[in-house]
Amino acid sequence: MISIEQALEQIMARLPECRSTWCALDNALGHVLAEDVQSDIDSPPYDKSLVDGYAVIADDITLDITLSVLEDVLAGQIPTQTIQPGTAIQIMTGAPLPEGASAVVMIEQTSRNQQDVTIHQETIKSETNIMRQATSLSKGETVLSAGKFIRPIEVGILAEIGCTKVPVYQQPKLAIISTGDELVEATKTPQAGQIRNSNGPLLQALATSHGADAHSLGIGVDNFEALSDLVATGLESDILILSGGVSAGVKDLVPAVLRQHGVEQVFHKLNLKPGKPLWFGIFSSGKHQTMVFGLPGNPVSSLVCFLLFVAPVISKLTGKTSACLRETTASLKTDFQQRGDRPTYFPAQLTEHGGNRYVTPLAWKGSADQQTLSKANALAFFQAGNQLYQTGEEITVFEIPS
């Protein structure tokens, strides 16, 4: 068996180059920019008012001075007159600044009488309540750089600069096959010896949340030919995940089926709990490559293996640089007895109080225990070996992405 670090190193060594594509602005959220993006305009495109008020000559202003109002300019309108000494123009937020104006007095500091306005402040500094053209950005300026994760804020900026077709890293296509004669779809009531397929929806949700274009190929029964047909379809994707069928049971057919299709095995089994049976290989056909992961069939094992090994692949292919599992440290809130010869990722609850972090291993009943897993927001990490970890001891913890 190889170590977790060796497994991840071998996976990343087989990673293909990222591919870029163009997507509509409406679909850009959650993607990563593949190229720098420049502005096609100045922003603001003209000198504008930041408030509702009166555009004036700053040097004119003394307490209770009365100025003649030349015109009213609403947002979207253009001033037609130039401000001269002793005059003002009423202006709304966002409207272009009239020629000759050097400041804007807030409307709350004024009183209006037909064509005159009285200013109720002693002085005003030049440039007050004005935003000059290109203050925010200028035409041709790089506004967002390649590698930027697109949040709602970036969507707004892209709209402002007219970038309606956005250069992004392409989402990898990811296919999922859940294997096992015992599985039935979630819509069915299990009969004797059957269980609902929870791995498929779990893995599809995980893959989608990490940025893959994920779809399920359904359940693969423990039949060589039937499973082979599903695998043939799955190998058309960039990533293929199979859950179950990778241990040492009589009907653990996945490695043999993959071998028949020419998938090169990179490794099988690693020093990890849960997740020891993990299988990884590469399928190549011309310029197309598929990264193939055979995950253990138990849901918690699938989750751990996905977060440790599949999620980093998706992140790299989609241009993300942040870690998939955020590593931190926390103090144990209870004793924990570690047993076994494999490093363990244990479902846990991470809390914070008074600036300190605390972790509580949950009463996990084994790899199939999803109900307890639903209460976890972290995985507590324990080194291999029989050891009693005592309350207050600081350990490594990995936060499960929300």
N, C-alpha and C positions, 0 to 999 in steps of 0.2 A: 504494500500500500504506500502511496505517496502522501506527502503532507498537503495541507490546505494551500500553503504558499507555493509549493511546486505545481499543484494543479492549476492555480490561477496564472502562474507564469507560463505554463504550457498552453493554456487557453489563449492568453493575450498574444503569444507568439504566432498564433494562427489567425489573428484578426485581419480581415481584409481592409482595404482602404475605405475611408468614408466616401459616400457618394452625395452629391448635391443635386438639388432640383429647385423648381420654382413653385411656389404655392400662392394662392390668393390670400390677400390680407385677412379676410374673414377666417381663414384656416391656419393662420400663422401662430396663434397662441400655443405656447408650450414647445415650439420648435427652437432651434439654435441657428443663428445667422451663419451662413457659409461664406459670405463676402461682406466687405465694408459697404455701407450704404451712405450715399451723399445726398445732401439737400438740393432740390431744384429751385428753391426760393430763399429769400431772406425771411427771417422770422424775428419780430413782426415785419411784414412787408412794407411798412411805412411807420413814421413816427406816430404814436398813438397815446390816447389818454388811458390812464389806469383807473380812473374814477369817474363817476357822474359829477359834473361841476362846470366851471367856467374857465376857458382858456384865456390867459392874460399875459401881459408883459410884467415880469416879476418886479421890475423897478418901479412900476406904477403903484404898487400896493402899499397903502397905509391904512390905519384903522378907520373903518366906516367910510372909506372912499366909495363914491358912486361912479359906475362905468356904464357907458352906453352899449347895449347888446345889439350886435350887428345881425346875428342870425342864430338859429338853433340847428345843431348837427347831431343826428341820431347815428347809432351804429349802422354801418352799411352805406351811409351817405358821405359825401365829400364836401368839405368847406368850399365856399365860392368867394369868400372875402378874406382880405388880409387884415390882421389886427394892427391897429395904430395906437399910439398913446391915448389913453382915456377911453378905450373900447375893450369889449370882451365878447366872446362867442360861447354860448351854452353848448356843452359837448357831453356826450354819453360815453360810458365805459367802452373802450375798444374802437371808438371813432378816430379817424385821422386828425392829427393836430393841425390847426390852421397855420398858415404862414405868419410869421411875426410873433407867435406865442412862445413863451419860454417857461411857462408853468401852468398848472391847472389847480384852481382853488376848489376844494370839495364843496358840493352843494349845501352841505350842512353848515358851512361857514358863511352863507350868503342869505340875502332876502331879495326877492324879485318884485319889481313894480313896473308892470307893462314893459317898456323897452329899456328899462334901467335895472341894474343889479348893484346892491350895496354889499361890500366885502367886510365881514366882521372879524378880521384878524389884522394884526399890526403889520406883519411882513410875510413874505414867502420867498424861499430860496429858488433860484433858477433851477430848472429840471425837476422840480417837485411834481410827483404824480404823472410823470411822462416816461414812456418807454420808447427809446429811439430805434429806428429801423436796424435790423440785424443784430440787436442786442442778444437775443437768444441763440441764433445761429445765422450763418451767412450762406448764400448760394455757393454750392461746390464744396462746402465743408463736410467732412466725414462725421456723420451724426451718431451712427452706431457701428461698432467694429465687428468683424467676423469673430464668432465665438460667443456673442451675446445671447443670453437666454431671453426669449421673447415672452414678457409678462404683459398684462393689460396696459401698463404704462408705455411699453415699447410699441404696442399696437397703435396707441394714440399718436406717438411720435411719427411712426411710419405713415399714418394717414395724413398728418400735417405736411409731410414733405412729398406727398403724392406717390409713395411707394406702394402701389396696389398689387404688384407681383413681387414676392419677397424671395430672395435667394436663401434657401435653408438646407440643412443637412437632411437627407432623405431618411424617412422612417424605415427600418428594416422590416421586411415581411416575416412574420413569425407564425408558425403552425404548431398546433398542439394535438397530440393523440393520447387519450387516456386508455390504458390497456387493462384487460382482465375480464374473464367470463362473469365475474360476480357483479360487474357494474351495470347499472341501469341509469337512464337519464333522470334528472331532478324532477321531471314532471310525472314520473311513475312511482307507484308505491312498491317498495322492495318486497319480494317474496322470500321464502326461506332460502338462506344462503346468499342473498343479494344485498348490495348496498348502493346508495345513490352516488353518482359520479360528482364528487365535490372538487376533485383535483383540477378537472378541466376548467370550470368557471374560476376557481382560485388563480390558476396560472394565467388564464386569459386576462383577468383583472390586473394581476401583477404586471404582466407584460405591457398592457395598455397604459397603466399608470406610469411606467418608466419610459414610455415614448415609442413603443413598437406598434406596428400595424398588425395586431394579433387576431387570429381567427382559429376556431376549433374545428378539427376534422372529425370530431365525435369519438365514439368508443371503438377501440380495436380489440376484438375478441381474441382469445388464445388459440388462434388458428394461423398457421404459417402463411397460407396463401392470402387470407383476408387481411392480415396485418401487413403483408408485403404490399398489397394494393394501396393501403393508406400511406405507407411509408413512401412509396413512389410519388404520390401526390405531395406529401410533406417536403420532399427533397427539392421541390420547385421553389420553396421559400428560402430566405436568407438564413433563418434559424429554425430548426425543428426540435421541438421538445416532446419526448415521450415520457409519460409517468407510469411507473410500474414495469414489471417484466425484466428487470436488470439484476436481480439477485441470483440465487443458485437453485431456484425451484425447478421442478420438472417443466412447468409451463412458462418459465422466464425466457421467452423467445426473442426478445428485442436484439441482443447482440448478434444472434445468428441471422436474423432478417436484415439487419443493417450490413452485415458482412456480405450477404448475398447481393446487395445493391452496390457494393463497391465502396462503402463508407470505411475510411481508414480509422481504426481505433487509435486514439492518442493515449488514453489511459482508462482503466476500469478499477474502481474501488480506491478509496482514500481514507486517511486517518482522521475521521470526523464522526461526531455523534450529535444529532442524527444526520444520516446522509452517506454512510459508508459505501453503499453500492453504486454511487454515481458513475455514469459512463459518459465519455466525451470522445467525439470523433469528427472527422472532416470528410465531406463529399465534394468532389470536384468534377465538373463536366464542362470542358471548354473554359470559358471565362467565368462561368458561374460557380460559386462556392456556397455550400451550406454548412453551417456549424450545427452539429447534432448533439443534443444533451439527452441522456437517458437518466431521468430522475427517479428516485425511490418512490414507491406508490403511496406511502403514508403521507398525509397532508402536511404535517409539521416538517418532515424530512424534505418534502418538495419545496416548502417555503424557504427553509434555511438554504438549501442548495441553489434555489433561484436567486435569493438575495446575495449570496456569496459569489456566484459564478456567472449566472445569466445576466443579471442586472448590470454588472460592469461592462459586459459586451454591448448591450443595448446603449448604454450611456456613451461609450466610445464611438459607436457607429452614428449616433445622433449628435455628436459634437459636444456633449456635456463634459464638464471637467470636475464637478463636485462629486464627492464620495457618495456611493449608493447607501452605505451603512455608516452613519455618523458614529465614530468611536469616542467614548468618554470614559470617565471613571466614576464610581459611586461606592458608598459604604453599605455593606450588607446590613439589613434590618433584622435578620434572623440567621441562625446557624444554617450551614448547608453542607451535607455530606456528599462529596464527589466520589464516585466509584467507577472503575473501568480504566481501560488502557487507551482511551481516545479523548482528545480535547472535545469539550461539550459546549454547545450553544443552547442555553436553557431559557424557556419562556419566562419573562419576569415583568414586574411593574416598576417603572422608574419614576421617582417623585423628587420634588425639590422643596426644601424648607430652609428659610433663613440663609439662603445662598449656598446651601450644601445639597448634594445629590445623594439620594438613597435608593437602593435597589432591593426588591423583595422577590426571590424566586417563587413562582406560583406552584400550586399543588398539581403539577402536570402528571397525567396518568399514562403518558406514552405518546408515540408518534401519531396515533390516530385521534388524539384528544384535541379537537378543534374548539370545543366549548371553552376550555381553559385558555387556549391560544387567543381567543377573542378578547380576553381581558389583558393581554400582554401589549405593552408598547415598547418592549426592548427584549434583547437576548443577552442574558448574563453569560459571560465566558469563563469557563473553568478549565484549567490545564488537566492533562491526562494524569491518572494515578489516583490512588485511594487517599483522600485527604479531607479533613474536617476544616471547612472555612468558617470562622467564627464571626459572630455579630460585631459590626464595626470595622471589619477588615475591608480594605479598599480593593475592588476588583475592576476588571475591564468590562464595559457594557457597550452594546451596539444598539442604537435606537432604531426601531422598526419605522420606516417611512409611513407617514399618515396618508 
